[in-house]
Amino acid sequence: MDGIEISRDSIVRRRPEPLATEVNDEVVLMNLERDRCYGLGSTGSDIWRRIREPIQVGNLTMQLLAVYDSVPGQIEADVLRTLNQFAAEGLIMVSTATE
């Protein structure tokens, strides 16, 4: 995870290495470095699409609040969990807002 804990102030961006394709409106990733395939589901796919360019986690959460009907705290928790999973698998780059 680049040694950085992901918070709402973190900046995230997907790495260019994983191959991604759309299957039935969901993203399927292939990480050739780890020889793994991931089916992201609808929410994970939405997050993946939104992190093509660097984005602050708080801004990403606000974008998703406008789309999904859920309480703000739940969406933020889900976003952080998903991003931490992406980071653990080496799928994203994480930096602090000051870098």
N, CA, C and O atoms as a GROMACS GRO file, in nm:
protein
  396
    1MET      N    1   0.083  -0.119   0.000
    1MET     CA    2   0.000   0.000   0.000
    1MET      C    3   0.087   0.124   0.000
    1MET      O    4   0.038   0.232   0.035
    2ASP      N    5   0.207   0.116  -0.036
    2ASP     CA    6   0.300   0.228  -0.035
    2ASP      C    7   0.324   0.280   0.106
    2ASP      O    8   0.377   0.390   0.122
    3GLY      N    9   0.287   0.203   0.211
    3GLY     CA   10   0.312   0.242   0.349
    3GLY      C   11   0.228   0.357   0.398
    3GLY      O   12   0.263   0.418   0.499
    4ILE      N   13   0.119   0.390   0.331
    4ILE     CA   14   0.035   0.503   0.368
    4ILE      C   15  -0.103   0.452   0.407
    4ILE      O   16  -0.164   0.372   0.336
    5GLU      N   17  -0.151   0.498   0.522
    5GLU     CA   18  -0.287   0.463   0.562
    5GLU      C   19  -0.384   0.551   0.484
    5GLU      O   20  -0.367   0.672   0.478
    6ILE      N   21  -0.485   0.490   0.428
    6ILE     CA   22  -0.581   0.564   0.348
    6ILE      C   23  -0.682   0.632   0.439
    6ILE      O   24  -0.742   0.569   0.527
    7SER      N   25  -0.700   0.761   0.417
    7SER     CA   26  -0.799   0.839   0.492
    7SER      C   27  -0.875   0.925   0.392
    7SER      O   28  -0.846   0.923   0.272
    8ARG      N   29  -0.971   1.001   0.441
    8ARG     CA   30  -1.050   1.087   0.351
    8ARG      C   31  -0.964   1.195   0.287
    8ARG      O   32  -1.004   1.252   0.186
    9ASP      N   33  -0.846   1.224   0.344
    9ASP     CA   34  -0.756   1.323   0.287
    9ASP      C   35  -0.657   1.265   0.187
    9ASP      O   36  -0.587   1.340   0.118
   10SER      N   37  -0.649   1.133   0.179
   10SER     CA   38  -0.556   1.068   0.086
   10SER      C   39  -0.595   1.094  -0.058
   10SER      O   40  -0.712   1.118  -0.090
   11ILE      N   41  -0.496   1.090  -0.145
   11ILE     CA   42  -0.516   1.099  -0.289
   11ILE      C   43  -0.494   0.959  -0.345
   11ILE      O   44  -0.391   0.896  -0.318
   12VAL      N   45  -0.589   0.909  -0.422
   12VAL     CA   46  -0.577   0.775  -0.479
   12VAL      C   47  -0.588   0.782  -0.631
   12VAL      O   48  -0.650   0.871  -0.688
   13ARG      N   49  -0.524   0.685  -0.693
   13ARG     CA   50  -0.528   0.673  -0.839
   13ARG      C   51  -0.496   0.528  -0.872
   13ARG      O   52  -0.413   0.465  -0.808
   14ARG      N   53  -0.564   0.476  -0.974
   14ARG     CA   54  -0.535   0.337  -1.010
   14ARG      C   55  -0.400   0.327  -1.080
   14ARG      O   56  -0.357   0.419  -1.149
   15ARG      N   57  -0.337   0.214  -1.060
   15ARG     CA   58  -0.209   0.187  -1.129
   15ARG      C   59  -0.239   0.151  -1.274
   15ARG      O   60  -0.347   0.100  -1.305
   16PRO      N   61  -0.145   0.176  -1.363
   16PRO     CA   62  -0.170   0.145  -1.504
   16PRO      C   63  -0.155  -0.003  -1.539
   16PRO      O   64  -0.202  -0.046  -1.644
   17GLU      N   65  -0.091  -0.082  -1.453
   17GLU     CA   66  -0.060  -0.221  -1.488
   17GLU      C   67  -0.180  -0.313  -1.498
   17GLU      O   68  -0.186  -0.392  -1.593
   18PRO      N   69  -0.277  -0.308  -1.406
   18PRO     CA   70  -0.387  -0.405  -1.419
   18PRO      C   71  -0.466  -0.385  -1.548
   18PRO      O   72  -0.497  -0.272  -1.587
   19LEU      N   73  -0.497  -0.494  -1.613
   19LEU     CA   74  -0.580  -0.489  -1.732
   19LEU      C   75  -0.726  -0.489  -1.686
   19LEU      O   76  -0.763  -0.567  -1.599
   20ALA      N   77  -0.807  -0.403  -1.744
   20ALA     CA   78  -0.947  -0.393  -1.705
   20ALA      C   79  -1.037  -0.405  -1.827
   20ALA      O   80  -1.004  -0.358  -1.935
   21THR      N   81  -1.150  -0.470  -1.807
   21THR     CA   82  -1.250  -0.480  -1.910
   21THR      C   83  -1.389  -0.475  -1.846
   21THR      O   84  -1.404  -0.508  -1.728
   22GLU      N   85  -1.487  -0.436  -1.922
   22GLU     CA   86  -1.625  -0.429  -1.874
   22GLU      C   87  -1.697  -0.557  -1.914
   22GLU      O   88  -1.693  -0.599  -2.030
   23VAL      N   89  -1.762  -0.620  -1.816
   23VAL     CA   90  -1.843  -0.738  -1.840
   23VAL      C   91  -1.976  -0.717  -1.769
   23VAL      O   92  -1.980  -0.709  -1.646
   24ASN      N   93  -2.084  -0.707  -1.844
   24ASN     CA   94  -2.217  -0.685  -1.786
   24ASN      C   95  -2.218  -0.564  -1.692
   24ASN      O   96  -2.269  -0.572  -1.580
   25ASP      N   97  -2.162  -0.453  -1.736
   25ASP     CA   98  -2.158  -0.327  -1.662
   25ASP      C   99  -2.073  -0.331  -1.536
   25ASP      O  100  -2.083  -0.241  -1.452
   26GLU      N  101  -1.990  -0.433  -1.520
   26GLU     CA  102  -1.898  -0.439  -1.407
   26GLU      C  103  -1.756  -0.456  -1.459
   26GLU      O  104  -1.733  -0.513  -1.567
   27VAL      N  105  -1.661  -0.407  -1.381
   27VAL     CA  106  -1.520  -0.414  -1.420
   27VAL      C  107  -1.460  -0.545  -1.372
   27VAL      O  108  -1.479  -0.587  -1.258
   28VAL      N  109  -1.386  -0.609  -1.462
   28VAL     CA  110  -1.307  -0.727  -1.429
   28VAL      C  111  -1.162  -0.687  -1.452
   28VAL      O  112  -1.126  -0.639  -1.559
   29LEU      N  113  -1.078  -0.709  -1.350
   29LEU     CA  114  -0.937  -0.673  -1.357
   29LEU      C  115  -0.850  -0.797  -1.362
   29LEU      O  116  -0.884  -0.900  -1.303
   30MET      N  117  -0.740  -0.787  -1.433
   30MET     CA  118  -0.640  -0.892  -1.433
   30MET      C  119  -0.508  -0.827  -1.393
   30MET      O  120  -0.457  -0.739  -1.462
   31ASN      N  121  -0.454  -0.871  -1.280
   31ASN     CA  122  -0.326  -0.822  -1.233
   31ASN      C  123  -0.221  -0.925  -1.273
   31ASN      O  124  -0.206  -1.028  -1.207
   32LEU      N  125  -0.150  -0.898  -1.381
   32LEU     CA  126  -0.053  -0.994  -1.434
   32LEU      C  127   0.065  -1.013  -1.340
   32LEU      O  128   0.124  -1.121  -1.336
   33GLU      N  129   0.101  -0.910  -1.265
   33GLU     CA  130   0.213  -0.921  -1.172
   33GLU      C  131   0.184  -1.022  -1.062
   33GLU      O  132   0.275  -1.093  -1.017
   34ARG      N  133   0.060  -1.030  -1.019
   34ARG     CA  134   0.021  -1.123  -0.911
   34ARG      C  135  -0.056  -1.243  -0.964
   34ARG      O  136  -0.096  -1.330  -0.887
   35ASP      N  137  -0.077  -1.248  -1.097
   35ASP     CA  138  -0.150  -1.355  -1.161
   35ASP      C  139  -0.286  -1.376  -1.095
   35ASP      O  140  -0.324  -1.488  -1.060
   36ARG      N  141  -0.360  -1.264  -1.080
   36ARG     CA  142  -0.492  -1.267  -1.016
   36ARG      C  143  -0.594  -1.195  -1.102
   36ARG      O  144  -0.562  -1.102  -1.177
   37CYS      N  145  -0.718  -1.241  -1.088
   37CYS     CA  146  -0.831  -1.179  -1.156
   37CYS      C  147  -0.931  -1.135  -1.050
   37CYS      O  148  -0.953  -1.205  -0.952
   38TYR      N  149  -0.993  -1.017  -1.070
   38TYR     CA  150  -1.086  -0.961  -0.973
   38TYR      C  151  -1.214  -0.918  -1.044
   38TYR      O  152  -1.209  -0.849  -1.146
   39GLY      N  153  -1.328  -0.959  -0.991
   39GLY     CA  154  -1.457  -0.907  -1.034
   39GLY      C  155  -1.500  -0.805  -0.931
   39GLY      O  156  -1.516  -0.840  -0.814
   40LEU      N  157  -1.519  -0.679  -0.970
   40LEU     CA  158  -1.537  -0.572  -0.874
   40LEU      C  159  -1.680  -0.551  -0.826
   40LEU      O  160  -1.699  -0.481  -0.726
   41GLY      N  161  -1.779  -0.605  -0.890
   41GLY     CA  162  -1.916  -0.576  -0.851
   41GLY      C  163  -1.952  -0.434  -0.892
   41GLY      O  164  -1.867  -0.360  -0.941
   42SER      N  165  -2.076  -0.396  -0.873
   42SER     CA  166  -2.120  -0.266  -0.924
   42SER      C  167  -2.057  -0.148  -0.850
   42SER      O  168  -2.013  -0.053  -0.914
   43THR      N  169  -2.052  -0.153  -0.718
   43THR     CA  170  -1.995  -0.040  -0.643
   43THR      C  171  -1.845  -0.032  -0.663
   43THR      O  172  -1.791   0.076  -0.687
   44GLY      N  173  -1.777  -0.145  -0.653
   44GLY     CA  174  -1.632  -0.146  -0.675
   44GLY      C  175  -1.598  -0.099  -0.815
   44GLY      O  176  -1.498  -0.029  -0.836
   45SER      N  177  -1.680  -0.138  -0.912
   45SER     CA  178  -1.658  -0.094  -1.050
   45SER      C  179  -1.674   0.057  -1.062
   45SER      O  180  -1.596   0.123  -1.132
   46ASP      N  181  -1.774   0.111  -0.994
   46ASP     CA  182  -1.796   0.256  -0.997
   46ASP      C  183  -1.676   0.329  -0.937
   46ASP      O  184  -1.629   0.428  -0.992
   47ILE      N  185  -1.627   0.279  -0.824
   47ILE     CA  186  -1.508   0.339  -0.762
   47ILE      C  187  -1.390   0.331  -0.858
   47ILE      O  188  -1.319   0.430  -0.876
   48TRP      N  189  -1.367   0.215  -0.919
   48TRP     CA  190  -1.255   0.196  -1.011
   48TRP      C  191  -1.261   0.296  -1.127
   48TRP      O  192  -1.160   0.356  -1.164
   49ARG      N  193  -1.379   0.314  -1.182
   49ARG     CA  194  -1.393   0.409  -1.294
   49ARG      C  195  -1.359   0.552  -1.250
   49ARG      O  196  -1.304   0.629  -1.328
   50ARG      N  197  -1.392   0.587  -1.127
   50ARG     CA  198  -1.373   0.724  -1.078
   50ARG      C  199  -1.229   0.754  -1.035
   50ARG      O  200  -1.196   0.870  -1.011
   51ILE      N  201  -1.145   0.653  -1.024
   51ILE     CA  202  -1.007   0.679  -0.980
   51ILE      C  203  -0.906   0.667  -1.095
   51ILE      O  204  -0.788   0.642  -1.074
   52ARG      N  205  -0.956   0.686  -1.216
   52ARG     CA  206  -0.866   0.688  -1.332
   52ARG      C  207  -0.763   0.801  -1.317
   52ARG      O  208  -0.645   0.782  -1.344
   53GLU      N  209  -0.811   0.916  -1.273
   53GLU     CA  210  -0.725   1.031  -1.244
   53GLU      C  211  -0.715   1.045  -1.093
   53GLU      O  212  -0.805   1.000  -1.021
   54PRO      N  213  -0.608   1.108  -1.042
   54PRO     CA  214  -0.596   1.124  -0.896
   54PRO      C  215  -0.716   1.198  -0.838
   54PRO      O  216  -0.763   1.297  -0.894
   55ILE      N  217  -0.766   1.148  -0.725
   55ILE     CA  218  -0.881   1.209  -0.659
   55ILE      C  219  -0.865   1.193  -0.508
   55ILE      O  220  -0.819   1.090  -0.460
   56GLN      N  221  -0.904   1.295  -0.437
   56GLN     CA  222  -0.902   1.288  -0.291
   56GLN      C  223  -1.019   1.199  -0.247
   56GLN      O  224  -1.129   1.209  -0.300
   57VAL      N  225  -0.993   1.113  -0.148
   57VAL     CA  226  -1.094   1.018  -0.103
   57VAL      C  227  -1.222   1.089  -0.057
   57VAL      O  228  -1.332   1.041  -0.084
   58GLY      N  229  -1.209   1.203   0.010
   58GLY     CA  230  -1.326   1.279   0.053
   58GLY      C  231  -1.411   1.324  -0.066
   58GLY      O  232  -1.534   1.320  -0.059
   59ASN      N  233  -1.347   1.366  -0.175
   59ASN     CA  234  -1.420   1.407  -0.295
   59ASN      C  235  -1.486   1.287  -0.363
   59ASN      O  236  -1.598   1.297  -0.412
   60LEU      N  237  -1.416   1.174  -0.365
   60LEU     CA  238  -1.473   1.051  -0.420
   60LEU      C  239  -1.598   1.012  -0.341
   60LEU      O  240  -1.700   0.976  -0.400
   61THR      N  241  -1.589   1.019  -0.210
   61THR     CA  242  -1.704   0.986  -0.125
   61THR      C  243  -1.821   1.079  -0.155
   61THR      O  244  -1.935   1.033  -0.162
   62MET      N  245  -1.795   1.208  -0.172
   62MET     CA  246  -1.902   1.304  -0.202
   62MET      C  247  -1.968   1.271  -0.336
   62MET      O  248  -2.090   1.281  -0.350
   63GLN      N  249  -1.887   1.234  -0.435
   63GLN     CA  250  -1.943   1.195  -0.566
   63GLN      C  251  -2.038   1.076  -0.550
   63GLN      O  252  -2.146   1.073  -0.608
   64LEU      N  253  -1.997   0.978  -0.470
   64LEU     CA  254  -2.077   0.858  -0.452
   64LEU      C  255  -2.203   0.885  -0.370
   64LEU      O  256  -2.306   0.821  -0.390
   65LEU      N  257  -2.195   0.980  -0.277
   65LEU     CA  258  -2.313   1.020  -0.199
   65LEU      C  259  -2.423   1.073  -0.290
   65LEU      O  260  -2.541   1.057  -0.262
   66ALA      N  261  -2.383   1.137  -0.400
   66ALA     CA  262  -2.480   1.192  -0.494
   66ALA      C  263  -2.548   1.083  -0.578
   66ALA      O  264  -2.651   1.107  -0.639
   67VAL      N  265  -2.488   0.963  -0.580
   67VAL     CA  266  -2.538   0.855  -0.664
   67VAL      C  267  -2.611   0.747  -0.583
   67VAL      O  268  -2.714   0.694  -0.627
   68TYR      N  269  -2.557   0.714  -0.466
   68TYR     CA  270  -2.610   0.602  -0.388
   68TYR      C  271  -2.693   0.651  -0.271
   68TYR      O  272  -2.661   0.752  -0.207
   69ASP      N  273  -2.799   0.579  -0.243
   69ASP     CA  274  -2.890   0.611  -0.133
   69ASP      C  275  -2.843   0.538  -0.008
   69ASP      O  276  -2.881   0.424   0.017
   70SER      N  277  -2.760   0.605   0.070
   70SER     CA  278  -2.707   0.548   0.194
   70SER      C  279  -2.665   0.662   0.285
   70SER      O  280  -2.652   0.776   0.242
   71VAL      N  281  -2.644   0.630   0.410
   71VAL     CA  282  -2.598   0.732   0.503
   71VAL      C  283  -2.452   0.764   0.475
   71VAL      O  284  -2.376   0.674   0.439
   72PRO      N  285  -2.410   0.889   0.491
   72PRO     CA  286  -2.274   0.929   0.458
   72PRO      C  287  -2.165   0.845   0.526
   72PRO      O  288  -2.067   0.808   0.462
   73GLY      N  289  -2.183   0.814   0.652
   73GLY     CA  290  -2.080   0.736   0.721
   73GLY      C  291  -2.062   0.597   0.662
   73GLY      O  292  -1.950   0.546   0.658
   74GLN      N  293  -2.170   0.537   0.615
   74GLN     CA  294  -2.162   0.403   0.556
   74GLN      C  295  -2.089   0.408   0.422
   74GLN      O  296  -2.007   0.321   0.393
   75ILE      N  297  -2.119   0.506   0.342
   75ILE     CA  298  -2.052   0.517   0.213
   75ILE      C  299  -1.903   0.540   0.233
   75ILE      O  300  -1.821   0.476   0.167
   76GLU      N  301  -1.866   0.629   0.324
   76GLU     CA  302  -1.724   0.653   0.349
   76GLU      C  303  -1.655   0.526   0.397
   76GLU      O  304  -1.545   0.495   0.352
   77ALA      N  305  -1.719   0.452   0.487
   77ALA     CA  306  -1.660   0.327   0.535
   77ALA      C  307  -1.642   0.227   0.421
   77ALA      O  308  -1.539   0.160   0.412
   78ASP      N  309  -1.743   0.217   0.335
   78ASP     CA  310  -1.734   0.125   0.221
   78ASP      C  311  -1.624   0.167   0.123
   78ASP      O  312  -1.551   0.082   0.072
   79VAL      N  313  -1.613   0.297   0.098
   79VAL     CA  314  -1.509   0.347   0.008
   79VAL      C  315  -1.370   0.317   0.065
   79VAL      O  316  -1.283   0.267  -0.006
   80LEU      N  317  -1.351   0.346   0.193
   80LEU     CA  318  -1.220   0.320   0.256
   80LEU      C  319  -1.187   0.171   0.255
   80LEU      O  320  -1.073   0.133   0.228
   81ARG      N  321  -1.286   0.086   0.283
   81ARG     CA  322  -1.263  -0.058   0.281
   81ARG      C  323  -1.222  -0.103   0.140
   81ARG      O  324  -1.126  -0.178   0.123
   82THR      N  325  -1.296  -0.057   0.040
   82THR     CA  326  -1.265  -0.095  -0.099
   82THR      C  327  -1.128  -0.046  -0.141
   82THR      O  328  -1.051  -0.121  -0.201
   83LEU      N  329  -1.095   0.079  -0.110
   83LEU     CA  330  -0.964   0.133  -0.147
   83LEU      C  331  -0.852   0.061  -0.076
   83LEU      O  332  -0.746   0.039  -0.134
   84ASN      N  333  -0.872   0.023   0.050
   84ASN     CA  334  -0.770  -0.053   0.123
   84ASN      C  335  -0.750  -0.191   0.060
   84ASN      O  336  -0.638  -0.241   0.055
   85GLN      N  337  -0.858  -0.252   0.012
   85GLN     CA  338  -0.846  -0.380  -0.058
   85GLN      C  339  -0.770  -0.362  -0.189
   85GLN      O  340  -0.682  -0.442  -0.221
   86PHE      N  341  -0.803  -0.257  -0.264
   86PHE     CA  342  -0.729  -0.227  -0.387
   86PHE      C  343  -0.580  -0.208  -0.357
   86PHE      O  344  -0.495  -0.260  -0.428
   87ALA      N  345  -0.551  -0.131  -0.252
   87ALA     CA  346  -0.412  -0.102  -0.217
   87ALA      C  347  -0.338  -0.229  -0.176
   87ALA      O  348  -0.223  -0.250  -0.216
   88ALA      N  349  -0.403  -0.315  -0.097
   88ALA     CA  350  -0.341  -0.440  -0.053
   88ALA      C  351  -0.307  -0.530  -0.171
   88ALA      O  352  -0.212  -0.608  -0.164
   89GLU      N  353  -0.384  -0.520  -0.278
   89GLU     CA  354  -0.359  -0.601  -0.398
   89GLU      C  355  -0.267  -0.530  -0.497
   89GLU      O  356  -0.240  -0.583  -0.605
   90GLY      N  357  -0.219  -0.410  -0.462
   90GLY     CA  358  -0.127  -0.338  -0.551
   90GLY      C  359  -0.195  -0.277  -0.672
   90GLY      O  360  -0.130  -0.254  -0.774
   91LEU      N  361  -0.325  -0.250  -0.663
   91LEU     CA  362  -0.400  -0.200  -0.777
   91LEU      C  363  -0.404  -0.049  -0.786
   91LEU      O  364  -0.434   0.006  -0.892
   92ILE      N  365  -0.374   0.021  -0.674
   92ILE     CA  366  -0.381   0.167  -0.674
   92ILE      C  367  -0.255   0.227  -0.613
   92ILE      O  368  -0.179   0.161  -0.542
   93MET      N  369  -0.236   0.354  -0.642
   93MET     CA  370  -0.131   0.435  -0.580
   93MET      C  371  -0.199   0.526  -0.480
   93MET      O  372  -0.308   0.578  -0.506
   94VAL      N  373  -0.135   0.546  -0.365
   94VAL     CA  374  -0.190   0.629  -0.258
   94VAL      C  375  -0.086   0.731  -0.219
   94VAL      O  376   0.031   0.698  -0.202
   95SER      N  377  -0.129   0.856  -0.204
   95SER     CA  378  -0.039   0.959  -0.154
   95SER      C  379  -0.116   1.048  -0.058
   95SER      O  380  -0.239   1.042  -0.051
   96THR      N  381  -0.043   1.130   0.016
   96THR     CA  382  -0.108   1.223   0.105
   96THR      C  383  -0.138   1.351   0.028
   96THR      O  384  -0.080   1.375  -0.078
   97ALA      N  385  -0.226   1.431   0.082
   97ALA     CA  386  -0.263   1.555   0.014
   97ALA      C  387  -0.147   1.651   0.002
   97ALA      O  388  -0.150   1.741  -0.081
   98THR      N  389  -0.044   1.633   0.085
   98THR     CA  390   0.070   1.726   0.084
   98THR      C  391   0.179   1.684  -0.013
   98THR      O  392   0.273   1.760  -0.037
   99GLU      N  393   0.169   1.563  -0.070
   99GLU     CA  394   0.277   1.518  -0.163
   99GLU      C  395   0.258   1.575  -0.301
   99GLU      O  396   0.338   1.548  -0.390
   0.00000   0.00000   0.00000
